[in-house]
Amino acid sequence: MGAFAWSPLRALMKKAGAEIVSRTAVDKLMDFLEEYAKDLTNCALDIAKHSGRKKVTSQDMTIAIDLVI
């Protein structure tokens, strides 16, 4: 089972302007978001470890997002 729910992602795509959204389009977005979230989390974890912590904070995530984007 994925980390993201199918229906909210479909609703988000429709809210962004897609009138009709295929199942495969939502699945593709879900796969991308899961991999992206894993990459960001790994980066944030490295930042936390570098600071001598086990706990990942919102500041770690902010730095990771800035580094990855």
N, CA, C and O atoms as CSV, one atom per row, in Angstrom:
chain,resi,resn,atom,element,x,y,z
A,1,MET,N,N,0.840,-1.181,0.000
A,1,MET,CA,C,0.000,0.000,0.000
A,1,MET,C,C,0.887,1.246,0.000
A,1,MET,O,O,1.918,1.290,0.671
A,2,GLY,N,N,0.472,2.240,-0.753
A,2,GLY,CA,C,1.243,3.465,-0.872
A,2,GLY,C,C,1.073,4.378,0.322
A,2,GLY,O,O,0.202,4.178,1.168
A,3,ALA,N,N,1.918,5.371,0.368
A,3,ALA,CA,C,1.879,6.337,1.467
A,3,ALA,C,C,0.816,7.411,1.251
A,3,ALA,O,O,0.418,8.099,2.191
A,4,PHE,N,N,0.364,7.550,0.017
A,4,PHE,CA,C,-0.631,8.564,-0.307
A,4,PHE,C,C,-1.937,7.893,-0.711
A,4,PHE,O,O,-1.935,6.833,-1.336
A,5,ALA,N,N,-3.041,8.514,-0.352
A,5,ALA,CA,C,-4.353,8.000,-0.721
A,5,ALA,C,C,-4.720,8.468,-2.124
A,5,ALA,O,O,-4.431,9.600,-2.511
A,6,TRP,N,N,-5.357,7.587,-2.872
A,6,TRP,CA,C,-5.676,7.831,-4.271
A,6,TRP,C,C,-6.688,8.972,-4.445
A,6,TRP,O,O,-6.466,9.878,-5.249
A,7,SER,N,N,-7.773,8.931,-3.710
A,7,SER,CA,C,-8.846,9.925,-3.888
A,7,SER,C,C,-8.414,11.366,-3.625
A,7,SER,O,O,-8.743,12.242,-4.425
A,8,PRO,N,N,-7.694,11.650,-2.545
A,8,PRO,CA,C,-7.254,13.033,-2.331
A,8,PRO,C,C,-6.311,13.528,-3.430
A,8,PRO,O,O,-6.360,14.700,-3.805
A,9,LEU,N,N,-5.460,12.648,-3.945
A,9,LEU,CA,C,-4.580,13.066,-5.041
A,9,LEU,C,C,-5.387,13.379,-6.292
A,9,LEU,O,O,-5.116,14.361,-6.982
A,10,ARG,N,N,-6.369,12.549,-6.581
A,10,ARG,CA,C,-7.237,12.800,-7.737
A,10,ARG,C,C,-7.967,14.128,-7.558
A,10,ARG,O,O,-8.072,14.914,-8.500
A,11,ALA,N,N,-8.470,14.376,-6.354
A,11,ALA,CA,C,-9.169,15.638,-6.076
A,11,ALA,C,C,-8.218,16.829,-6.229
A,11,ALA,O,O,-8.615,17.878,-6.736
A,12,LEU,N,N,-6.983,16.673,-5.801
A,12,LEU,CA,C,-5.994,17.733,-5.944
A,12,LEU,C,C,-5.727,18.029,-7.421
A,12,LEU,O,O,-5.625,19.191,-7.816
A,13,MET,N,N,-5.616,16.989,-8.226
A,13,MET,CA,C,-5.393,17.171,-9.663
A,13,MET,C,C,-6.580,17.882,-10.311
A,13,MET,O,O,-6.408,18.740,-11.176
A,14,LYS,N,N,-7.778,17.513,-9.883
A,14,LYS,CA,C,-8.972,18.165,-10.428
A,14,LYS,C,C,-9.031,19.625,-9.982
A,14,LYS,O,O,-9.406,20.503,-10.759
A,15,LYS,N,N,-8.659,19.877,-8.731
A,15,LYS,CA,C,-8.646,21.249,-8.218
A,15,LYS,C,C,-7.640,22.100,-8.983
A,15,LYS,O,O,-7.827,23.307,-9.141
A,16,ALA,N,N,-6.568,21.458,-9.458
A,16,ALA,CA,C,-5.545,22.164,-10.229
A,16,ALA,C,C,-5.991,22.424,-11.663
A,16,ALA,O,O,-5.294,23.104,-12.416
A,17,GLY,N,N,-7.151,21.886,-12.045
A,17,GLY,CA,C,-7.697,22.196,-13.359
A,17,GLY,C,C,-7.914,21.023,-14.296
A,17,GLY,O,O,-8.465,21.194,-15.383
A,18,ALA,N,N,-7.488,19.830,-13.890
A,18,ALA,CA,C,-7.699,18.661,-14.740
A,18,ALA,C,C,-9.155,18.211,-14.608
A,18,ALA,O,O,-9.577,17.769,-13.539
A,19,GLU,N,N,-9.911,18.323,-15.684
A,19,GLU,CA,C,-11.327,17.970,-15.624
A,19,GLU,C,C,-11.536,16.470,-15.483
A,19,GLU,O,O,-12.370,16.025,-14.695
A,20,ILE,N,N,-10.777,15.691,-16.247
A,20,ILE,CA,C,-10.879,14.238,-16.212
A,20,ILE,C,C,-9.485,13.692,-15.914
A,20,ILE,O,O,-8.512,14.056,-16.574
A,21,VAL,N,N,-9.400,12.822,-14.920
A,21,VAL,CA,C,-8.106,12.282,-14.490
A,21,VAL,C,C,-8.164,10.765,-14.539
A,21,VAL,O,O,-9.037,10.149,-13.927
A,22,SER,N,N,-7.231,10.164,-15.268
A,22,SER,CA,C,-7.207,8.703,-15.366
A,22,SER,C,C,-6.576,8.088,-14.127
A,22,SER,O,O,-5.813,8.736,-13.411
A,23,ARG,N,N,-6.906,6.839,-13.892
A,23,ARG,CA,C,-6.339,6.091,-12.765
A,23,ARG,C,C,-4.817,6.030,-12.892
A,23,ARG,O,O,-4.096,6.181,-11.906
A,24,THR,N,N,-4.340,5.807,-14.113
A,24,THR,CA,C,-2.891,5.689,-14.302
A,24,THR,C,C,-2.172,7.012,-14.057
A,24,THR,O,O,-1.023,7.019,-13.615
A,25,ALA,N,N,-2.833,8.123,-14.338
A,25,ALA,CA,C,-2.231,9.435,-14.072
A,25,ALA,C,C,-2.060,9.643,-12.565
A,25,ALA,O,O,-1.020,10.124,-12.116
A,26,VAL,N,N,-3.071,9.284,-11.799
A,26,VAL,CA,C,-2.999,9.410,-10.340
A,26,VAL,C,C,-1.923,8.466,-9.802
A,26,VAL,O,O,-1.150,8.842,-8.921
A,27,ASP,N,N,-1.874,7.248,-10.329
A,27,ASP,CA,C,-0.857,6.276,-9.905
A,27,ASP,C,C,0.553,6.792,-10.181
A,27,ASP,O,O,1.450,6.631,-9.354
A,28,LYS,N,N,0.746,7.411,-11.344
A,28,LYS,CA,C,2.057,7.959,-11.709
A,28,LYS,C,C,2.452,9.082,-10.754
A,28,LYS,O,O,3.593,9.133,-10.294
A,29,LEU,N,N,1.513,9.981,-10.453
A,29,LEU,CA,C,1.787,11.060,-9.505
A,29,LEU,C,C,2.102,10.487,-8.127
A,29,LEU,O,O,3.022,10.955,-7.457
A,30,MET,N,N,1.355,9.491,-7.705
A,30,MET,CA,C,1.562,8.859,-6.408
A,30,MET,C,C,2.973,8.254,-6.318
A,30,MET,O,O,3.659,8.431,-5.311
A,31,ASP,N,N,3.395,7.556,-7.349
A,31,ASP,CA,C,4.741,6.965,-7.375
A,31,ASP,C,C,5.809,8.042,-7.265
A,31,ASP,O,O,6.765,7.906,-6.501
A,32,PHE,N,N,5.638,9.118,-8.039
A,32,PHE,CA,C,6.595,10.227,-8.010
A,32,PHE,C,C,6.677,10.848,-6.622
A,32,PHE,O,O,7.770,11.057,-6.095
A,33,LEU,N,N,5.518,11.145,-6.028
A,33,LEU,CA,C,5.489,11.790,-4.720
A,33,LEU,C,C,6.118,10.913,-3.640
A,33,LEU,O,O,6.802,11.416,-2.749
A,34,GLU,N,N,5.888,9.602,-3.721
A,34,GLU,CA,C,6.469,8.695,-2.738
A,34,GLU,C,C,7.996,8.694,-2.838
A,34,GLU,O,O,8.682,8.754,-1.818
A,35,GLU,N,N,8.524,8.628,-4.044
A,35,GLU,CA,C,9.982,8.644,-4.224
A,35,GLU,C,C,10.569,9.985,-3.796
A,35,GLU,O,O,11.618,10.031,-3.152
A,36,TYR,N,N,9.903,11.057,-4.147
A,36,TYR,CA,C,10.354,12.401,-3.784
A,36,TYR,C,C,10.366,12.562,-2.266
A,36,TYR,O,O,11.312,13.117,-1.705
A,37,ALA,N,N,9.322,12.080,-1.604
A,37,ALA,CA,C,9.243,12.170,-0.148
A,37,ALA,C,C,10.360,11.350,0.507
A,37,ALA,O,O,10.938,11.778,1.505
A,38,LYS,N,N,10.661,10.186,-0.047
A,38,LYS,CA,C,11.748,9.365,0.489
A,38,LYS,C,C,13.087,10.088,0.338
A,38,LYS,O,O,13.890,10.107,1.271
A,39,ASP,N,N,13.327,10.678,-0.819
A,39,ASP,CA,C,14.579,11.398,-1.055
A,39,ASP,C,C,14.729,12.575,-0.097
A,39,ASP,O,O,15.799,12.784,0.475
A,40,LEU,N,N,13.657,13.339,0.074
A,40,LEU,CA,C,13.700,14.481,0.996
A,40,LEU,C,C,13.929,14.026,2.429
A,40,LEU,O,O,14.692,14.649,3.168
A,41,THR,N,N,13.274,12.948,2.819
A,41,THR,CA,C,13.423,12.436,4.177
A,41,THR,C,C,14.845,11.956,4.420
A,41,THR,O,O,15.410,12.209,5.484
A,42,ASN,N,N,15.432,11.264,3.443
A,42,ASN,CA,C,16.817,10.810,3.583
A,42,ASN,C,C,17.769,11.991,3.725
A,42,ASN,O,O,18.696,11.951,4.534
A,43,CYS,N,N,17.546,13.029,2.951
A,43,CYS,CA,C,18.372,14.239,3.035
A,43,CYS,C,C,18.212,14.895,4.407
A,43,CYS,O,O,19.201,15.286,5.027
A,44,ALA,N,N,16.979,15.014,4.881
A,44,ALA,CA,C,16.716,15.615,6.192
A,44,ALA,C,C,17.322,14.764,7.304
A,44,ALA,O,O,17.818,15.304,8.294
A,45,LEU,N,N,17.290,13.466,7.156
A,45,LEU,CA,C,17.892,12.574,8.145
A,45,LEU,C,C,19.405,12.764,8.200
A,45,LEU,O,O,20.000,12.768,9.277
A,46,ASP,N,N,20.017,12.920,7.035
A,46,ASP,CA,C,21.458,13.194,7.000
A,46,ASP,C,C,21.786,14.503,7.726
A,46,ASP,O,O,22.784,14.590,8.441
A,47,ILE,N,N,20.952,15.500,7.540
A,47,ILE,CA,C,21.149,16.795,8.205
A,47,ILE,C,C,21.019,16.632,9.719
A,47,ILE,O,O,21.826,17.169,10.478
A,48,ALA,N,N,20.006,15.892,10.152
A,48,ALA,CA,C,19.809,15.656,11.586
A,48,ALA,C,C,21.000,14.899,12.174
A,48,ALA,O,O,21.501,15.259,13.238
A,49,LYS,N,N,21.450,13.853,11.483
A,49,LYS,CA,C,22.595,13.074,11.965
A,49,LYS,C,C,23.849,13.937,12.035
A,49,LYS,O,O,24.636,13.817,12.974
A,50,HIS,N,N,24.033,14.794,11.060
A,50,HIS,CA,C,25.193,15.693,11.052
A,50,HIS,C,C,25.164,16.612,12.278
A,50,HIS,O,O,26.210,17.012,12.790
A,51,SER,N,N,23.966,16.937,12.736
A,51,SER,CA,C,23.802,17.789,13.912
A,51,SER,C,C,23.827,16.983,15.209
A,51,SER,O,O,23.644,17.537,16.293
A,52,GLY,N,N,24.056,15.672,15.097
A,52,GLY,CA,C,24.122,14.821,16.281
A,52,GLY,C,C,22.768,14.438,16.846
A,52,GLY,O,O,22.657,14.103,18.025
A,53,ARG,N,N,21.739,14.486,16.013
A,53,ARG,CA,C,20.380,14.154,16.454
A,53,ARG,C,C,19.830,12.963,15.678
A,53,ARG,O,O,20.255,12.677,14.559
A,54,LYS,N,N,18.870,12.276,16.303
A,54,LYS,CA,C,18.137,11.216,15.623
A,54,LYS,C,C,16.795,11.748,15.104
A,54,LYS,O,O,16.238,11.234,14.134
A,55,LYS,N,N,16.299,12.777,15.767
A,55,LYS,CA,C,14.988,13.348,15.446
A,55,LYS,C,C,15.098,14.302,14.258
A,55,LYS,O,O,15.922,15.217,14.249
A,56,VAL,N,N,14.249,14.065,13.256
A,56,VAL,CA,C,14.175,14.957,12.094
A,56,VAL,C,C,13.178,16.064,12.425
A,56,VAL,O,O,12.036,15.791,12.795
A,57,THR,N,N,13.614,17.305,12.291
A,57,THR,CA,C,12.762,18.449,12.616
A,57,THR,C,C,12.241,19.116,11.335
A,57,THR,O,O,12.673,18.799,10.227
A,58,SER,N,N,11.318,20.033,11.521
A,58,SER,CA,C,10.802,20.784,10.372
A,58,SER,C,C,11.912,21.629,9.743
A,58,SER,O,O,11.914,21.857,8.533
A,59,GLN,N,N,12.846,22.090,10.564
A,59,GLN,CA,C,13.974,22.857,10.031
A,59,GLN,C,C,14.847,21.966,9.141
A,59,GLN,O,O,15.333,22.416,8.104
A,60,ASP,N,N,15.049,20.709,9.540
A,60,ASP,CA,C,15.798,19.765,8.711
A,60,ASP,C,C,15.100,19.576,7.360
A,60,ASP,O,O,15.744,19.548,6.311
A,61,MET,N,N,13.771,19.447,7.407
A,61,MET,CA,C,13.011,19.270,6.169
A,61,MET,C,C,13.101,20.514,5.293
A,61,MET,O,O,13.227,20.408,4.073
A,62,THR,N,N,13.038,21.689,5.907
A,62,THR,CA,C,13.144,22.934,5.144
A,62,THR,C,C,14.489,23.020,4.432
A,62,THR,O,O,14.558,23.386,3.259
A,63,ILE,N,N,15.551,22.682,5.147
A,63,ILE,CA,C,16.881,22.701,4.540
A,63,ILE,C,C,16.964,21.667,3.422
A,63,ILE,O,O,17.507,21.950,2.354
A,64,ALA,N,N,16.428,20.468,3.663
A,64,ALA,CA,C,16.443,19.414,2.647
A,64,ALA,C,C,15.687,19.847,1.395
A,64,ALA,O,O,16.146,19.610,0.278
A,65,ILE,N,N,14.549,20.472,1.574
A,65,ILE,CA,C,13.756,20.947,0.442
A,65,ILE,C,C,14.549,21.989,-0.344
A,65,ILE,O,O,14.577,21.953,-1.574
A,66,ASP,N,N,15.187,22.907,0.360
A,66,ASP,CA,C,16.004,23.934,-0.310
A,66,ASP,C,C,17.163,23.303,-1.063
A,66,ASP,O,O,17.521,23.769,-2.144
A,67,LEU,N,N,17.754,22.255,-0.514
A,67,LEU,CA,C,18.885,21.596,-1.175
A,67,LEU,C,C,18.458,20.778,-2.393
A,67,LEU,O,O,19.160,20.748,-3.404
A,68,VAL,N,N,17.317,20.123,-2.294
A,68,VAL,CA,C,16.867,19.221,-3.353
A,68,VAL,C,C,16.241,19.987,-4.525
A,68,VAL,O,O,16.393,19.599,-5.683
A,69,ILE,N,N,15.549,21.061,-4.213
A,69,ILE,CA,C,14.860,21.812,-5.270
A,69,ILE,C,C,15.812,22.657,-6.042
A,69,ILE,O,O,15.405,23.357,-6.969
